[in-house]
Amino acid sequence: MTTRRIMIDPGTTTHGLVVTEGRYVVASDSAADSATVEEWIRLSAPCLVLVERIQAHGIAGNDVIRTAEWSAHFRAIALEHDRDCAWLYRRHVKRALDVSGRSSDAVIRARLRSEYGEPAWQTAKLCPRRKAKSHTVDCPACGGSGFSRRAGWLAQVKGHAVQALALSLAYDLGAREVTP
C-alpha cells in the first residue's frame, strides 16, 4: 500500500507544499496559502504529515516567530485530525541528507537531484515538429504526444516545495521528531 505524504516548509505568508502518493507527486506548490495547506491535511487520510520545525538562534525576529507559529499550527491541525505527523528541525534534515555547514537551499536542492537522478527533474520538451501541418500521431520525434521528452516525476517541484520534499527524504533516511 502506498502512503500519502504531505510535506510542508512553512513561511511567513506562503508555504512550500508537496503531496505525494508513493513516488508520484499529487500536488506541488512553492507558494501555497495556509488554507490550501490546511485543506490537504484535513482531506488526506490516512497520511503522514512532515512539517519543518523552526529553531531560532539568538534573538528571533518577527519573520522567524511568524514562521514558527505556522509550523506549530500545521502540526496541531495534523494531530487534531489523527494524522501521523513528524515535526523535523532543519538541522536534523541536513544531518540526514549529509549536508553540512551553513547549507543554502541550493545545496539541499543539489543533494535531492543527486538522490533522485537528473531525469526525475527534467521538464518536458516540446516536439520541434508540433506546429507543422504534417504533424501526426506517427511523428517519429514524439509519437503524436507533442513532447519529444516527457517531464520527470519531480519536474513540477520548485522553490520552497523542494525544501518540503527534503523532509520526506530525510524521514526515509531516519530523521525523526526530537523533543528539545
C-alpha positions as a LaTeX table, in Angstrom:
\begin{tabular}{lrrr}
\hline
Residue & $x$ (\AA) & $y$ (\AA) & $z$ (\AA) \\
\hline
Met1 & 0.00 & 0.00 & 0.00 \\
Thr2 & 1.36 & 3.42 & $-0.91$ \\
Thr3 & 1.29 & 6.09 & 1.72 \\
Arg4 & 0.27 & 9.63 & 1.08 \\
Arg5 & 2.71 & 12.17 & 2.43 \\
Ile6 & 2.18 & 15.87 & 2.92 \\
Met7 & 5.41 & 17.84 & 3.29 \\
Ile8 & 5.30 & 21.45 & 4.44 \\
Asp9 & 8.05 & 24.09 & 4.51 \\
Pro10 & 6.29 & 26.89 & 6.42 \\
Gly11 & 6.91 & 30.56 & 5.65 \\
Thr12 & 5.59 & 33.85 & 6.96 \\
Thr13 & 2.69 & 34.15 & 4.49 \\
Thr14 & 3.12 & 31.34 & 1.96 \\
His15 & 4.41 & 27.81 & 2.36 \\
Gly16 & 6.22 & 25.16 & 0.35 \\
Leu17 & 3.89 & 22.18 & $-0.12$ \\
Val18 & 4.40 & 18.79 & $-1.74$ \\
Val19 & 1.87 & 15.96 & $-1.63$ \\
Thr20 & 3.00 & 12.52 & $-2.78$ \\
Glu21 & 1.39 & 9.15 & $-3.21$ \\
Gly22 & 4.28 & 6.71 & $-3.24$ \\
Arg23 & 6.74 & 8.18 & $-5.76$ \\
Tyr24 & 4.02 & 10.11 & $-7.59$ \\
Val25 & 3.70 & 13.87 & $-6.93$ \\
Val26 & 0.00 & 14.63 & $-6.48$ \\
Ala27 & 0.47 & 18.35 & $-5.80$ \\
Ser28 & 3.32 & 20.81 & $-5.54$ \\
Asp29 & 3.20 & 24.49 & $-4.71$ \\
Ser30 & 6.15 & 26.69 & $-3.78$ \\
Ala31 & 3.84 & 29.45 & $-2.51$ \\
Ala32 & 0.75 & 27.74 & $-1.09$ \\
Asp33 & $-1.51$ & 29.76 & 1.15 \\
Ser34 & $-2.42$ & 28.44 & 4.60 \\
Ala35 & $-5.96$ & 27.48 & 3.55 \\
Thr36 & $-4.59$ & 25.19 & 0.82 \\
Val37 & $-2.18$ & 23.50 & 3.22 \\
Glu38 & $-4.90$ & 23.05 & 5.85 \\
Glu39 & $-7.30$ & 21.58 & 3.28 \\
Trp40 & $-4.74$ & 18.97 & 2.17 \\
Ile41 & $-4.14$ & 17.96 & 5.80 \\
Arg42 & $-7.85$ & 17.73 & 6.61 \\
Leu43 & $-8.87$ & 15.80 & 3.47 \\
Ser44 & $-5.95$ & 13.36 & 3.18 \\
Ala45 & $-6.49$ & 10.32 & 5.33 \\
Pro46 & $-4.53$ & 8.25 & 6.06 \\
Cys47 & $-1.33$ & 10.18 & 5.58 \\
Leu48 & 1.96 & 11.19 & 7.09 \\
Val49 & 2.41 & 14.93 & 7.58 \\
Leu50 & 6.01 & 16.19 & 7.69 \\
Val51 & 6.46 & 19.78 & 8.87 \\
Glu52 & 9.72 & 21.70 & 9.13 \\
Arg53 & 10.17 & 22.90 & 12.70 \\
Ile54 & 11.72 & 26.30 & 13.17 \\
Gln55 & 14.58 & 26.92 & 15.55 \\
Ala56 & 15.86 & 30.40 & 16.31 \\
His57 & 19.47 & 31.16 & 17.14 \\
Gly58 & 19.76 & 34.22 & 19.35 \\
Ile59 & 17.05 & 36.84 & 19.28 \\
Ala60 & 14.25 & 35.86 & 16.91 \\
Gly61 & 12.77 & 38.47 & 14.61 \\
Asn62 & 9.11 & 38.75 & 13.65 \\
Asp63 & 9.54 & 36.62 & 10.50 \\
Val64 & 11.07 & 33.73 & 12.45 \\
Ile65 & 8.35 & 33.93 & 15.09 \\
Arg66 & 5.58 & 34.05 & 12.47 \\
Thr67 & 7.07 & 31.08 & 10.60 \\
Ala68 & 7.32 & 29.13 & 13.88 \\
Glu69 & 3.65 & 29.90 & 14.57 \\
Trp70 & 2.64 & 28.49 & 11.16 \\
Ser71 & 4.77 & 25.41 & 11.72 \\
Ala72 & 3.06 & 24.72 & 15.06 \\
His73 & $-0.35$ & 25.50 & 13.54 \\
Phe74 & 0.04 & 22.92 & 10.75 \\
Arg75 & 1.29 & 20.31 & 13.23 \\
Ala76 & $-1.70$ & 20.99 & 15.50 \\
Ile77 & $-4.16$ & 20.53 & 12.62 \\
Ala78 & $-2.49$ & 17.24 & 11.66 \\
Leu79 & $-2.72$ & 15.93 & 15.22 \\
Glu80 & $-6.31$ & 17.20 & 15.57 \\
His81 & $-7.28$ & 15.07 & 12.58 \\
Asp82 & $-5.38$ & 11.98 & 13.81 \\
Arg83 & $-2.73$ & 12.19 & 11.10 \\
Asp84 & 0.70 & 10.72 & 11.68 \\
Cys85 & 2.96 & 13.73 & 12.00 \\
Ala86 & 6.67 & 14.41 & 12.29 \\
Trp87 & 7.99 & 17.85 & 13.18 \\
Leu88 & 11.57 & 17.97 & 11.91 \\
Tyr89 & 14.20 & 20.60 & 12.65 \\
Arg90 & 16.13 & 21.75 & 9.59 \\
Arg91 & 19.40 & 20.72 & 11.27 \\
His92 & 18.10 & 17.14 & 11.52 \\
Val93 & 17.07 & 17.21 & 7.88 \\
Lys94 & 20.54 & 18.48 & 6.90 \\
Arg95 & 22.21 & 15.79 & 9.03 \\
Ala96 & 20.09 & 13.02 & 7.47 \\
Leu97 & 20.87 & 14.33 & 3.97 \\
Asp98 & 24.57 & 14.50 & 4.89 \\
Val99 & 24.68 & 18.22 & 4.10 \\
Ser100 & 26.97 & 20.10 & 6.46 \\
Gly101 & 27.81 & 23.68 & 7.31 \\
Arg102 & 25.67 & 26.67 & 6.58 \\
Ser103 & 23.99 & 24.98 & 3.69 \\
Ser104 & 21.77 & 27.01 & 1.46 \\
Asp105 & 18.64 & 25.83 & $-0.26$ \\
Ala106 & 20.75 & 25.28 & $-3.38$ \\
Val107 & 22.94 & 22.70 & $-1.61$ \\
Ile108 & 19.87 & 20.77 & $-0.43$ \\
Arg109 & 18.38 & 21.00 & $-3.94$ \\
Ala110 & 21.63 & 19.57 & $-5.38$ \\
Arg111 & 21.51 & 16.72 & $-2.85$ \\
Leu112 & 17.95 & 15.88 & $-3.89$ \\
Arg113 & 18.92 & 15.99 & $-7.57$ \\
Ser114 & 21.73 & 13.52 & $-6.94$ \\
Glu115 & 19.43 & 11.27 & $-4.88$ \\
Tyr116 & 16.58 & 11.05 & $-7.38$ \\
Gly117 & 18.61 & 11.49 & $-10.59$ \\
Glu118 & 18.52 & 14.25 & $-13.17$ \\
Pro119 & 15.76 & 12.64 & $-15.33$ \\
Ala120 & 13.30 & 12.95 & $-12.42$ \\
Trp121 & 13.70 & 16.76 & $-12.50$ \\
Gln122 & 13.64 & 17.28 & $-16.28$ \\
Thr123 & 10.94 & 19.48 & $-17.68$ \\
Ala124 & 9.02 & 18.37 & $-20.73$ \\
Lys125 & 10.42 & 19.35 & $-24.09$ \\
Leu126 & 8.02 & 20.28 & $-26.86$ \\
Cys127 & 8.28 & 18.43 & $-30.14$ \\
Pro128 & 10.04 & 20.61 & $-32.72$ \\
Arg129 & 7.59 & 19.39 & $-35.39$ \\
Arg130 & 4.38 & 20.10 & $-33.45$ \\
Lys131 & 3.45 & 23.24 & $-35.44$ \\
Ala132 & 3.93 & 21.66 & $-38.84$ \\
Lys133 & 0.79 & 20.75 & $-40.77$ \\
Ser134 & 2.25 & 17.30 & $-41.30$ \\
His135 & 2.49 & 16.62 & $-37.53$ \\
Thr136 & 0.51 & 13.44 & $-36.86$ \\
Val137 & 0.28 & 10.59 & $-34.38$ \\
Asp138 & 3.00 & 8.90 & $-36.42$ \\
Cys139 & 5.55 & 11.66 & $-35.66$ \\
Pro140 & 8.93 & 9.93 & $-35.13$ \\
Ala141 & 10.04 & 12.59 & $-32.62$ \\
Cys142 & 7.09 & 12.40 & $-30.23$ \\
Gly143 & 4.64 & 9.73 & $-31.33$ \\
Gly144 & 1.92 & 12.38 & $-31.60$ \\
Ser145 & 2.11 & 13.45 & $-27.95$ \\
Gly146 & 3.53 & 16.88 & $-28.74$ \\
Phe147 & 6.51 & 16.30 & $-26.46$ \\
Ser148 & 9.86 & 14.89 & $-27.54$ \\
Arg149 & 10.76 & 14.46 & $-23.85$ \\
Arg150 & 8.32 & 13.73 & $-21.06$ \\
Ala151 & 8.54 & 15.62 & $-17.79$ \\
Gly152 & 10.20 & 13.83 & $-14.90$ \\
Trp153 & 8.11 & 12.94 & $-11.86$ \\
Leu154 & 9.65 & 15.84 & $-9.89$ \\
Ala155 & 9.61 & 18.45 & $-12.67$ \\
Gln156 & 6.81 & 20.44 & $-11.01$ \\
Val157 & 8.60 & 20.66 & $-7.64$ \\
Lys158 & 10.26 & 24.08 & $-7.42$ \\
Gly159 & 11.28 & 26.76 & $-4.91$ \\
His160 & 10.16 & 26.17 & $-1.34$ \\
Ala161 & 8.45 & 22.95 & $-2.42$ \\
Val162 & 11.95 & 21.47 & $-2.93$ \\
Gln163 & 12.70 & 22.17 & 0.73 \\
Ala164 & 9.43 & 20.48 & 1.66 \\
Leu165 & 10.42 & 17.43 & $-0.40$ \\
Ala166 & 13.71 & 17.29 & 1.51 \\
Leu167 & 11.66 & 16.48 & 4.63 \\
Ser168 & 10.45 & 13.25 & 3.06 \\
Leu169 & 13.90 & 12.06 & 2.02 \\
Ala170 & 15.30 & 12.94 & 5.45 \\
Tyr171 & 12.48 & 11.00 & 7.09 \\
Asp172 & 13.22 & 7.99 & 4.86 \\
Leu173 & 16.87 & 8.26 & 5.89 \\
Gly174 & 15.99 & 8.16 & 9.60 \\
Ala175 & 15.32 & 11.75 & 10.71 \\
Arg176 & 12.67 & 11.79 & 13.45 \\
Glu177 & 10.98 & 14.32 & 15.67 \\
Val178 & 13.10 & 15.08 & 18.72 \\
Thr179 & 11.74 & 16.68 & 21.85 \\
Pro180 & 14.02 & 19.58 & 22.84 \\
\hline
\end{tabular}
